[in-house]
Amino acid sequence: MTFLDDQYHHAIASVATWLADENTGARELSEHELSVFEGYAAGWMFPFTTEHTSHLQLLVDREFPYSMPRVFIGGTDEALSWPHVESGGRLCLAGDGAAIATDNPVAVIRHVLNEAHSLIEDNAAGLNTEDYLDDFKAYWRRSLEPNAPQLRFHLTHKDSRLVSAWHGKAYCLVAENSHAVHSWMENLTSKTDTRTTYKAAVISLDSLPLPSHYPCSCRDLRNLVRDHSRDGLNVLDQLLSDEPSVAAVLLLGKASIGADVHFGAIIRKPAREQHGHRQGAFPYAKGFRSGKVPATVLAQHYKLERSSTVNVDAWKSRIGTSTSTSLEHKKVTIIGCGSLGSSVAQLLAKSGLGRLHLIDSENLGWENIARHELGAGSVNRNKAFSLAQQIKAHMPQIRECSQAGRRWLEDYTLDNDLFSDSDLVISTTGDWNSDSALSDLCQAGKVACPVLFGWMEAYACASHAMAVHEHRGCFRCGFDDVGKQVIPATLWSSDPTPDGCGGGTSVYGAIELSQAAAMVAQLAIEVLVAESCPPVWRTWLAPKQQVYSNGGLWNPEWTKRFGHPESGAYLTANFLPRKTGCTCSAD
């Protein structure tokens, strides 16, 4: 047996001994009884006779004592519909997701049984009714049919209103309008979207219904909206009055604990009456002129299916809405979509940036894939094009992710307004000719927004991010006439990046790159939301071992001016250099 097997058997033996000593009346479940519960290895039945229950079954899996025991109740239909009672009678206990005393299985079993008893007693006394509303999503989900439709929604606010929806086989997408639907689907699929959209309704609820009032028909839905929404009934009636063949209704509210709640339904037009081989009128149309059927009558005839709901913008809840909301209307242009630029682009998109424009004239090569955001599937394809396509597919909520497969200087020659609608321009080319041109353009006041330069020294042993804006800081001041950094952080006995026909190549891996990408992206966000204002220069100094193992040293000139890095592995904020004779006239 393995170590975990030994732990399991020891825990089971300890629990069995304790149950016998305590005279609980429990008996071990047979293999046949266990087979009813999928995934469990052992269990016990406890007598628990009340008005609503007959027994409890406590089950453990093969990971016990490193997993939480589960409790099932046997009882009446009323007991099985209580709060915190899941499918099959399993109790959802307060500590189900909690850390447990893995070295004391008896204490865990005692605690779980006490929790089960307390929950049953509170339910029987009617003390947990409010919990239906606190955990509304779980109870709504339990009410759905196995193949219930799914509503995915991508919305900007929660007010009651008519919106648009596309109905597919796997799900229905609800968004503000047809353009928003098509944009999201085009980003996801990388194909031009021509899907037909239909009207849908978003209803804001003032309070949530209990399970006994979950809608089973369109009439129930209308009554729910009438009773629980101040302004939703007019919206639903307007939707019904159009006599749609199919329509999505998304209901939004708040649980008593303040959490956002969403649930929904699909309503469908009933079939026409049949008169032999001839189709007749719709059953609701008798006595009414076309288009004049009251919503109250339509609601009595339309069919309803309860649906699950998914907020495709739920990613915001994991990163915080303050930053993502500030970024969703910002645009960043990134020049250079190599290893550093592609990583920065992905980080900004995942942080909630609304608009990206990517520029790179090169194709991805096999030598790039170990440290690039793109992989083998994009080899021999333009980096900017492939990266834009990937970002849109991974984050279809992005408002815009455009690309240009040319050098930015070519584009600027054709269009001097290339950067006019950008809130920030980032250059990660590591190419002096390109970066010096952008620096001069910035100094000349031809770029209205801040410009951020990101570059790495040999082996990514030091990485830099410098934000400048017009005359507030000068990138060129930090380099000599041919692009050698005046005071690098590291020093090398020989050039670690010898020039080839296509220019220099630096050796570093994805881990070393990640520090540089995070630093550049973080400074970009700070500039975009005005937490940092140019000029700003930050440097990531790699661990000393990384520098020395590659044959480098800390540069004495850097140490003299900015302090000794010692063991490295930290971020510094530096004052920007000023170079006598620079074209910026900073001297």
C-alpha positions as a printed NumPy array, in Angstrom:
array([[  0.   ,   0.   ,   0.   ],
       [  1.017,   3.598,  -0.535],
       [  1.467,   6.159,   2.205],
       [ -1.939,   7.705,   1.395],
       [ -3.58 ,   4.276,   1.576],
       [ -2.129,   3.8  ,   5.04 ],
       [ -3.392,   7.211,   6.123],
       [ -6.875,   6.427,   4.788],
       [ -7.174,   3.066,   6.561],
       [ -5.828,   4.482,   9.816],
       [ -8.366,   7.332,   9.674],
       [-11.278,   4.942,   8.951],
       [-10.256,   2.71 ,  11.854],
       [-10.039,   5.709,  14.213],
       [-13.51 ,   6.918,  13.208],
       [-15.033,   3.414,  13.544],
       [-13.57 ,   3.063,  17.058],
       [-14.888,   6.461,  18.116],
       [-18.387,   5.726,  16.764],
       [-18.501,   2.446,  18.686],
       [-17.271,   4.039,  21.91 ],
       [-19.769,   6.897,  21.675],
       [-22.772,   4.554,  21.177],
       [-24.019,   6.734,  18.302],
       [-26.123,   3.93 ,  16.851],
       [-24.24 ,   4.301,  13.59 ],
       [-23.569,   1.332,  11.349],
       [-21.167,   1.   ,   8.453],
       [-22.717,   1.137,   4.988],
       [-22.485,  -1.964,   2.812],
       [-20.839,  -1.912,  -0.603],
       [-24.294,  -2.069,  -2.168],
       [-25.471,   0.954,  -0.182],
       [-22.287,   2.854,  -1.056],
       [-22.707,   2.139,  -4.76 ],
       [-25.658,   4.557,  -4.827],
       [-23.231,   7.401,  -4.08 ],
       [-20.625,   7.818,  -6.806],
       [-17.051,   8.537,  -5.719],
       [-17.202,   7.491,  -2.048],
       [-15.169,   4.729,  -0.409],
       [-16.714,   4.33 ,   3.061],
       [-19.658,   5.589,   5.07 ],
       [-21.963,   5.22 ,   8.039],
       [-25.711,   5.54 ,   8.576],
       [-26.985,   7.364,  11.668],
       [-30.576,   7.235,  12.933],
       [-31.988,  10.774,  12.965],
       [-35.745,  10.578,  13.348],
       [-37.672,  13.849,  13.243],
       [-40.907,  15.032,  11.648],
       [-39.037,  15.508,   8.375],
       [-36.001,  13.173,   8.487],
       [-35.325,   9.488,   9.134],
       [-31.536,   9.164,   8.977],
       [-28.199,  10.693,   8.04 ],
       [-25.487,   9.113,   5.897],
       [-21.929,  10.276,   6.386],
       [-19.549,   9.439,   3.503],
       [-15.823,   9.81 ,   2.877],
       [-13.742,   9.315,  -0.257],
       [-10.331,   7.685,  -0.723],
       [ -8.58 ,  10.997,  -0.016],
       [ -9.836,  11.09 ,   3.58 ],
       [ -8.481,  12.418,   5.999],
       [ -7.272,  15.029,   3.476],
       [-10.794,  15.666,   2.17 ],
       [-14.024,  16.835,   3.797],
       [-16.64 ,  14.181,   4.705],
       [-20.103,  14.63 ,   3.164],
       [-23.508,  14.224,   4.797],
       [-26.738,  13.131,   3.077],
       [-30.202,  13.179,   4.64 ],
       [-33.059,  10.766,   4.169],
       [-36.441,  12.358,   4.632],
       [-39.574,  13.891,   3.192],
       [-39.853,  15.836,  -0.049],
       [-40.105,  18.997,   2.023],
       [-36.795,  18.237,   3.744],
       [-35.129,  17.572,   0.395],
       [-36.191,  21.036,  -0.789],
       [-34.839,  22.858,   2.265],
       [-32.092,  25.514,   1.975],
       [-28.592,  24.052,   1.738],
       [-29.887,  20.628,   0.674],
       [-28.491,  19.742,  -2.724],
       [-29.455,  17.125,  -5.274],
       [-29.793,  13.659,  -3.77 ],
       [-30.113,  15.029,  -0.247],
       [-26.504,  16.158,   0.211],
       [-26.115,  18.863,   2.81 ],
       [-24.132,  21.952,   1.847],
       [-22.443,  22.691,   5.151],
       [-20.744,  25.947,   6.12 ],
       [-17.329,  24.322,   6.259],
       [-17.48 ,  22.363,   3.002],
       [-14.713,  24.405,   1.427],
       [-12.754,  24.982,   4.613],
       [ -9.373,  23.713,   5.736],
       [ -9.722,  20.745,   8.104],
       [ -7.648,  19.095,  10.831],
       [ -6.133,  16.447,   8.581],
       [ -4.24 ,  14.909,  11.521],
       [ -7.408,  14.421,  13.603],
       [-10.085,  12.632,  11.537],
       [-12.327,  11.982,  14.551],
       [-12.528,  15.703,  15.328],
       [-13.453,  16.387,  11.695],
       [-16.257,  13.795,  11.755],
       [-17.592,  15.16 ,  15.067],
       [-17.595,  18.704,  13.667],
       [-19.354,  17.708,  10.446],
       [-22.086,  15.819,  12.324],
       [-22.665,  18.773,  14.654],
       [-22.952,  21.106,  11.646],
       [-25.436,  18.734,   9.997],
       [-27.607,  18.549,  13.112],
       [-27.636,  22.336,  13.476],
       [-28.553,  22.878,   9.838],
       [-31.44 ,  20.388,   9.972],
       [-32.822,  21.87 ,  13.192],
       [-32.662,  25.42 ,  11.796],
       [-34.329,  24.354,   8.555],
       [-37.117,  22.557,  10.422],
       [-37.716,  25.726,  12.469],
       [-37.877,  27.851,   9.302],
       [-34.83 ,  29.898,  10.271],
       [-32.991,  29.556,   6.937],
       [-35.613,  30.833,   4.486],
       [-33.524,  33.937,   3.798],
       [-30.702,  31.646,   2.665],
       [-32.699,  30.868,  -0.485],
       [-31.973,  34.456,  -1.475],
       [-28.402,  34.609,  -0.178],
       [-27.436,  31.618,  -2.316],
       [-29.987,  32.255,  -5.045],
       [-27.791,  31.025,  -7.896],
       [-27.443,  27.54 ,  -6.413],
       [-31.183,  27.106,  -5.924],
       [-32.018,  28.471,  -9.359],
       [-29.499,  26.056, -10.872],
       [-31.17 ,  23.154,  -9.069],
       [-34.5  ,  24.091, -10.673],
       [-33.199,  23.773, -14.243],
       [-33.791,  20.907, -16.604],
       [-30.647,  18.889, -17.549],
       [-30.446,  20.437, -21.042],
       [-31.546,  23.919, -20.059],
       [-30.376,  26.706, -22.395],
       [-27.56 ,  29.007, -21.327],
       [-27.621,  32.795, -21.525],
       [-24.248,  34.485, -21.776],
       [-24.32 ,  38.229, -21.382],
       [-21.948,  41.104, -22.154],
       [-23.555,  44.306, -20.87 ],
       [-22.529,  47.769, -19.745],
       [-25.112,  48.435, -17.012],
       [-27.989,  46.85 , -15.08 ],
       [-31.002,  49.04 , -15.923],
       [-34.156,  47.511, -17.406],
       [-34.141,  47.88 , -21.18 ],
       [-34.365,  46.126, -24.533],
       [-31.08 ,  44.783, -25.899],
       [-29.987,  42.307, -28.584],
       [-29.316,  38.577, -28.566],
       [-28.002,  35.865, -30.842],
       [-29.467,  32.395, -30.324],
       [-27.135,  29.477, -31.017],
       [-27.322,  25.752, -30.353],
       [-24.961,  25.786, -27.346],
       [-25.838,  29.177, -25.863],
       [-27.499,  32.541, -26.401],
       [-25.391,  35.722, -26.266],
       [-27.046,  38.884, -24.932],
       [-25.342,  42.248, -25.526],
       [-26.234,  45.932, -25.754],
       [-26.939,  45.915, -29.485],
       [-26.308,  43.956, -32.672],
       [-22.894,  45.569, -33.12 ],
       [-21.79 ,  44.441, -29.662],
       [-22.994,  40.899, -30.37 ],
       [-21.173,  40.743, -33.711],
       [-17.988,  42.296, -32.305],
       [-17.798,  39.786, -29.445],
       [-18.451,  36.826, -31.739],
       [-15.97 ,  38.046, -34.375],
       [-13.275,  38.414, -31.726],
       [-14.011,  34.924, -30.407],
       [-14.09 ,  33.142, -33.766],
       [-11.739,  35.327, -35.88 ],
       [-14.418,  35.298, -38.579],
       [-16.681,  38.016, -39.93 ],
       [-19.959,  37.608, -38.102],
       [-23.252,  37.735, -40.011],
       [-25.494,  36.089, -37.415],
       [-29.073,  37.252, -37.078],
       [-29.869,  38.962, -33.8  ],
       [-33.192,  39.362, -32.05 ],
       [-34.585,  41.651, -29.403],
       [-34.027,  40.592, -25.794],
       [-34.932,  42.068, -22.427],
       [-32.862,  42.951, -19.388],
       [-34.997,  43.296, -16.261],
       [-33.657,  44.866, -13.064],
       [-35.309,  43.385,  -9.975],
       [-35.789,  45.128,  -6.637],
       [-36.069,  41.774,  -4.834],
       [-35.568,  38.113,  -5.648],
       [-38.235,  35.382,  -5.717],
       [-38.258,  32.338,  -3.459],
       [-38.11 ,  28.905,  -5.155],
       [-41.89 ,  28.56 ,  -4.829],
       [-42.231,  31.562,  -7.14 ],
       [-39.706,  30.594,  -9.794],
       [-41.496,  31.033, -13.156],
       [-42.796,  27.914, -14.894],
       [-44.633,  29.791, -17.649],
       [-44.427,  33.108, -19.42 ],
       [-47.413,  34.258, -17.374],
       [-45.475,  33.412, -14.191],
       [-42.541,  35.398, -15.535],
       [-44.723,  38.422, -16.186],
       [-46.195,  38.204, -12.684],
       [-42.682,  37.933, -11.196],
       [-41.539,  41.032, -13.049],
       [-44.705,  42.895, -12.059],
       [-44.181,  42.101,  -8.378],
       [-40.396,  42.425,  -8.118],
       [-39.401,  45.214, -10.553],
       [-40.303,  48.897, -10.59 ],
       [-39.626,  49.464, -14.281],
       [-39.286,  46.019, -15.857],
       [-42.893,  45.26 , -16.755],
       [-43.053,  47.859, -19.523],
       [-39.85 ,  46.434, -21.021],
       [-41.141,  42.851, -20.944],
       [-44.519,  43.882, -22.374],
       [-42.781,  45.776, -25.155],
       [-40.778,  42.648, -25.991],
       [-43.899,  40.465, -25.988],
       [-45.894,  42.946, -28.088],
       [-43.479,  42.399, -30.975],
       [-44.572,  38.734, -30.971],
       [-41.001,  37.412, -31.286],
       [-40.417,  33.85 , -32.447],
       [-37.813,  33.508, -29.666],
       [-36.501,  35.933, -27.065],
       [-34.098,  35.93 , -24.138],
       [-35.06 ,  37.525, -20.836],
       [-32.225,  38.246, -18.405],
       [-33.12 ,  39.123, -14.823],
       [-30.66 ,  40.974, -12.59 ],
       [-30.852,  41.558,  -8.862],
       [-28.964,  41.488,  -5.583],
       [-28.884,  38.921,  -2.817],
       [-29.484,  40.146,   0.734],
       [-25.729,  39.91 ,   1.339],
       [-25.152,  42.366,  -1.515],
       [-23.845,  39.962,  -4.169],
       [-24.984,  40.452,  -7.772],
       [-27.435,  37.789,  -8.958],
       [-28.451,  36.901, -12.498],
       [-30.848,  34.331, -13.912],
       [-32.93 ,  34.078, -17.031],
       [-35.347,  32.383, -19.376],
       [-36.01 ,  31.81 , -23.049],
       [-39.547,  32.458, -24.249],
       [-40.882,  31.02 , -27.516],
       [-43.891,  31.73 , -29.693],
       [-46.457,  28.905, -29.658],
       [-47.131,  26.878, -32.803],
       [-49.963,  27.853, -35.13 ],
       [-53.191,  25.965, -34.927],
       [-53.625,  23.186, -37.487],
       [-56.755,  22.713, -39.575],
       [-56.081,  19.48 , -41.406],
       [-53.226,  20.241, -43.776],
       [-53.762,  23.966, -43.441],
       [-52.054,  26.14 , -40.881],
       [-54.321,  28.414, -38.937],
       [-53.748,  31.456, -36.77 ],
       [-51.686,  31.609, -33.611],
       [-53.784,  30.568, -30.603],
       [-53.5  ,  34.02 , -29.011],
       [-54.676,  35.929, -32.106],
       [-58.417,  35.215, -31.952],
       [-60.394,  38.41 , -31.546],
       [-57.411,  40.721, -32.065],
       [-56.076,  42.579, -35.05 ],
       [-52.549,  41.758, -36.189],
       [-49.987,  43.389, -33.926],
       [-52.624,  44.465, -31.382],
       [-52.604,  41.472, -29.041],
       [-52.177,  42.629, -25.411],
       [-49.048,  41.494, -23.597],
       [-51.223,  39.895, -20.911],
       [-52.745,  37.605, -23.531],
       [-49.427,  36.84 , -25.207],
       [-47.919,  35.882, -21.844],
       [-50.642,  33.253, -21.385],
       [-49.61 ,  31.479, -24.593],
       [-45.829,  31.895, -24.911],
       [-43.681,  28.941, -23.802],
       [-40.89 ,  29.383, -21.242],
       [-37.668,  27.555, -20.458],
       [-35.64 ,  28.538, -17.425],
       [-31.992,  29.05 , -18.33 ],
       [-28.628,  29.182, -16.663],
       [-26.72 ,  32.442, -17.03 ],
       [-23.056,  33.324, -17.425],
       [-21.565,  36.804, -17.217],
       [-18.742,  36.761, -19.775],
       [-17.341,  39.882, -18.096],
       [-16.972,  38.068, -14.777],
       [-13.186,  38.334, -15.225],
       [-13.506,  41.867, -13.831],
       [-14.389,  40.442, -10.428],
       [-10.946,  38.823, -10.215],
       [ -8.868,  41.889, -11.09 ],
       [-10.908,  44.668,  -9.476],
       [-13.235,  47.001, -11.339],
       [-11.479,  50.294, -10.568],
       [ -8.49 ,  49.663, -12.827],
       [-10.383,  47.796, -15.55 ],
       [-13.052,  50.531, -15.694],
       [-10.352,  53.202, -16.05 ],
       [ -8.658,  51.269, -18.839],
       [-11.629,  50.159, -20.935],
       [-11.764,  53.433, -22.898],
       [ -7.983,  53.81 , -23.28 ],
       [ -5.958,  53.02 , -26.405],
       [ -2.352,  51.854, -26.475],
       [ -0.197,  51.478, -29.579],
       [  2.602,  48.909, -29.208],
       [  5.543,  49.07 , -31.609],
       [  7.344,  45.746, -31.677],
       [  5.457,  42.498, -31.007],
       [  8.433,  40.318, -30.18 ],
       [  8.889,  38.493, -26.902],
       [  8.638,  41.609, -24.72 ],
       [  5.991,  43.432, -26.747],
       [  3.724,  40.398, -27.054],
       [  3.862,  39.766, -23.301],
       [  3.109,  43.418, -22.519],
       [  0.18 ,  43.388, -24.961],
       [ -1.319,  40.305, -23.331],
       [ -0.917,  41.735, -19.821],
       [ -2.6  ,  45.014, -20.786],
       [ -5.483,  43.226, -22.517],
       [ -5.993,  40.99 , -19.471],
       [ -5.981,  44.081, -17.248],
       [ -9.026,  45.455, -19.059],
       [ -7.494,  47.737, -21.702],
       [-10.182,  48.596, -24.237],
       [ -8.178,  49.285, -27.402],
       [ -4.861,  48.039, -28.747],
       [ -3.   ,  48.737, -31.972],
       [ -0.09 ,  46.397, -32.687],
       [  2.733,  47.15 , -35.126],
       [  5.399,  44.692, -36.299],
       [  6.715,  43.868, -39.759],
       [  8.322,  40.528, -38.853],
       [  7.051,  36.951, -38.976],
       [  7.329,  34.545, -36.042],
       [ 10.138,  31.994, -36.298],
       [ 10.705,  28.657, -34.616],
       [ 13.493,  30.255, -32.604],
       [ 10.915,  32.614, -31.005],
       [  8.303,  30.259, -29.619],
       [  9.933,  29.41 , -26.258],
       [  9.632,  33.   , -25.025],
       [  6.873,  34.485, -27.175],
       [  3.159,  34.652, -26.387],
       [  2.519,  33.015, -29.762],
       [  3.323,  29.368, -30.368],
       [  4.052,  26.928, -33.163],
       [  0.708,  27.541, -34.846],
       [  1.802,  31.089, -35.703],
       [  5.258,  30.303, -37.132],
       [  5.828,  32.056, -40.486],
       [  2.872,  34.353, -39.803],
       [  3.118,  38.075, -39.079],
       [  3.574,  38.657, -35.35 ],
       [  1.225,  41.646, -35.103],
       [ -1.554,  39.956, -37.068],
       [ -1.336,  36.667, -35.156],
       [ -1.063,  38.368, -31.768],
       [ -4.118,  40.551, -32.443],
       [ -6.07 ,  37.495, -33.494],
       [ -5.051,  35.591, -30.372],
       [ -5.832,  38.448, -27.99 ],
       [ -9.315,  38.877, -29.468],
       [-10.013,  35.139, -29.249],
       [ -8.773,  34.901, -25.663],
       [-10.468,  38.138, -24.537],
       [-13.416,  38.764, -26.873],
       [-14.626,  41.641, -24.696],
       [-11.814,  43.892, -25.98 ],
       [-13.289,  46.795, -27.93 ],
       [-10.568,  46.949, -30.572],
       [ -7.355,  45.112, -31.347],
       [ -6.023,  46.246, -34.708],
       [ -2.667,  45.549, -36.296],
       [ -0.226,  46.677, -38.978],
       [  2.318,  44.366, -40.532],
       [  4.7  ,  47.159, -41.499],
       [  7.372,  49.241, -39.795],
       [  5.814,  52.122, -37.892],
       [  7.943,  54.628, -39.819],
       [  6.289,  53.475, -43.048],
       [  2.847,  53.952, -41.527],
       [  3.758,  57.348, -40.1  ],
       [  5.037,  58.517, -43.472],
       [  1.649,  57.651, -44.948],
       [ -0.351,  58.97 , -41.999],
       [  1.056,  61.605, -39.639],
       [ -1.958,  61.015, -37.371],
       [ -0.84 ,  57.457, -36.618],
       [ -0.694,  58.123, -32.872],
       [ -3.329,  60.864, -32.66 ],
       [ -5.986,  58.762, -30.909],
       [ -3.566,  56.828, -28.681],
       [ -3.369,  57.429, -24.949],
       [  0.08 ,  55.815, -24.788],
       [  2.664,  54.564, -27.266],
       [  4.936,  51.715, -26.162],
       [  8.094,  50.751, -28.039],
       [  9.687,  47.382, -27.262],
       [ 11.666,  46.934, -30.459],
       [ 15.126,  47.179, -28.91 ],
       [ 16.062,  48.758, -32.251],
       [ 18.012,  52.015, -31.938],
       [ 17.104,  53.424, -35.343],
       [ 13.413,  52.959, -34.634],
       [ 13.534,  54.096, -30.999],
       [ 15.639,  57.185, -31.685],
       [ 13.195,  58.258, -34.409],
       [ 10.287,  57.866, -31.989],
       [ 12.216,  59.749, -29.295],
       [ 12.901,  62.648, -31.665],
       [  9.261,  62.691, -32.75 ],
       [  8.225,  62.868, -29.1  ],
       [ 10.672,  65.685, -28.344],
       [  9.376,  67.619, -31.35 ],
       [  5.851,  67.512, -29.902],
       [  4.548,  65.343, -32.739],
       [  3.248,  62.638, -30.367],
       [  0.516,  64.072, -28.171],
       [  0.496,  61.216, -25.651],
       [  3.252,  59.811, -23.411],
       [  5.741,  57.347, -24.912],
       [  7.099,  54.37 , -22.968],
       [ 10.287,  52.571, -24.017],
       [ 11.008,  49.053, -22.78 ],
       [ 14.315,  47.261, -23.312],
       [ 16.546,  44.603, -21.773],
       [ 20.252,  44.27 , -21.283],
       [ 22.134,  41.064, -22.133],
       [ 20.548,  37.841, -20.86 ],
       [ 17.751,  40.003, -19.411],
       [ 20.044,  40.621, -16.422],
       [ 18.623,  44.127, -16.247],
       [ 15.394,  45.409, -17.773],
       [ 14.299,  49.008, -18.213],
       [ 11.047,  50.941, -18.627],
       [ 11.227,  54.673, -19.359],
       [  8.168,  56.893, -19.807],
       [  8.621,  60.329, -21.371],
       [  6.287,  62.989, -22.751],
       [  7.423,  65.759, -25.061],
       [ 10.089,  67.68 , -23.064],
       [  9.49 ,  65.755, -19.841],
       [ 12.385,  63.336, -20.08 ],
       [ 14.446,  62.221, -23.058],
       [ 15.092,  58.631, -24.101],
       [ 17.998,  59.625, -26.39 ],
       [ 19.895,  61.119, -23.45 ],
       [ 20.503,  57.645, -22.065],
       [ 22.398,  56.38 , -25.134],
       [ 25.378,  57.255, -27.28 ],
       [ 25.084,  58.136, -30.956],
       [ 24.764,  54.493, -32.086],
       [ 22.414,  53.28 , -29.362],
       [ 24.735,  51.927, -26.676],
       [ 23.342,  52.619, -23.217],
       [ 25.56 ,  55.232, -21.535],
       [ 25.401,  53.621, -18.075],
       [ 24.074,  50.054, -18.26 ],
       [ 23.507,  48.142, -15.039],
       [ 25.651,  45.209, -16.168],
       [ 29.132,  44.948, -17.652],
       [ 30.46 ,  42.245, -19.986],
       [ 34.002,  41.365, -21.018],
       [ 32.798,  40.656, -24.542],
       [ 29.69 ,  41.629, -26.484],
       [ 27.062,  39.033, -25.562],
       [ 24.803,  40.054, -28.465],
       [ 26.983,  40.056, -31.588],
       [ 25.381,  41.575, -34.648],
       [ 24.36 ,  39.296, -37.49 ],
       [ 22.845,  40.044, -40.859],
       [ 19.49 ,  40.625, -39.194],
       [ 20.794,  42.503, -36.168],
       [ 21.713,  41.461, -32.631],
       [ 20.164,  38.545, -30.77 ],
       [ 19.967,  38.317, -26.993],
       [ 19.7  ,  35.033, -25.134],
       [ 17.158,  34.821, -22.312],
       [ 14.197,  32.657, -21.392],
       [ 10.534,  33.141, -20.6  ],
       [ 11.156,  33.384, -16.844],
       [ 13.739,  36.159, -17.201],
       [ 11.404,  37.901, -19.66 ],
       [  8.439,  37.851, -17.272],
       [ 10.   ,  40.383, -14.914],
       [ 10.596,  42.867, -17.723],
       [  7.083,  42.432, -19.155],
       [  5.424,  42.925, -15.767],
       [  7.463,  46.065, -15.082],
       [  6.684,  47.649, -18.475],
       [  2.975,  46.757, -18.278],
       [  2.69 ,  48.049, -14.709],
       [  4.247,  51.398, -15.608],
       [  2.003,  51.585, -18.678],
       [ -1.105,  51.181, -16.534],
       [  0.116,  53.763, -14.016],
       [  0.682,  56.293, -16.809],
       [ -2.72 ,  55.534, -18.368],
       [ -4.609,  56.081, -15.11 ],
       [ -2.384,  59.038, -14.102],
       [ -0.874,  57.327, -11.061],
       [  2.567,  58.077, -12.516],
       [  3.474,  61.005, -14.734],
       [  6.518,  61.154, -17.022],
       [  9.409,  61.33 , -16.712],
       [  9.744,  57.912, -15.035],
       [ 12.595,  55.388, -15.368],
       [ 12.467,  52.012, -13.653],
       [ 14.933,  49.137, -13.767],
       [ 14.568,  45.506, -12.785],
       [ 17.889,  44.082, -11.608],
       [ 18.072,  40.305, -11.922],
       [ 19.465,  38.077,  -9.157],
       [ 23.259,  38.392,  -8.905],
       [ 23.667,  34.689,  -9.728],
       [ 21.965,  35.23 , -13.099],
       [ 24.416,  38.002, -13.961],
       [ 27.567,  36.236, -12.797],
       [ 26.684,  32.795, -14.188],
       [ 26.405,  34.348, -17.651],
       [ 29.82 ,  35.984, -17.332],
       [ 28.721,  39.487, -16.369],
       [ 29.316,  41.906, -13.496],
       [ 27.49 ,  44.799, -11.937],
       [ 28.717,  47.929, -13.732],
       [ 30.846,  50.114, -11.398],
       [ 29.497,  53.252, -13.094],
       [ 25.922,  52.145, -12.36 ],
       [ 26.892,  51.343,  -8.771],
       [ 28.483,  54.765,  -8.369],
       [ 25.444,  56.633,  -9.633],
       [ 22.501,  54.486,  -8.497],
       [ 23.877,  52.355,  -5.663],
       [ 25.285,  48.822,  -5.527],
       [ 22.765,  46.144,  -6.547],
       [ 24.281,  43.699,  -4.03 ],
       [ 22.356,  40.423,  -4.553],
       [ 19.989,  41.978,  -7.093],
       [ 16.429,  40.702,  -7.609],
       [ 14.699,  44.023,  -7.034],
       [ 13.139,  47.006,  -8.792],
       [ 14.655,  50.486,  -8.72 ],
       [ 13.389,  53.941,  -9.638],
       [ 16.124,  56.046, -11.23 ],
       [ 16.514,  59.688, -12.153],
       [ 16.631,  60.179, -15.898],
       [ 19.994,  60.868, -17.538],
       [ 20.858,  64.22 , -19.125],
       [ 23.386,  64.225, -21.926],
       [ 25.263,  67.323, -22.976],
       [ 24.707,  68.067, -26.641],
       [ 21.581,  65.906, -26.999],
       [ 19.1  ,  67.079, -29.594],
       [ 16.515,  67.505, -26.823],
       [ 18.502,  70.521, -25.503],
       [ 17.978,  69.163, -21.993],
       [ 21.308,  70.61 , -20.977]])
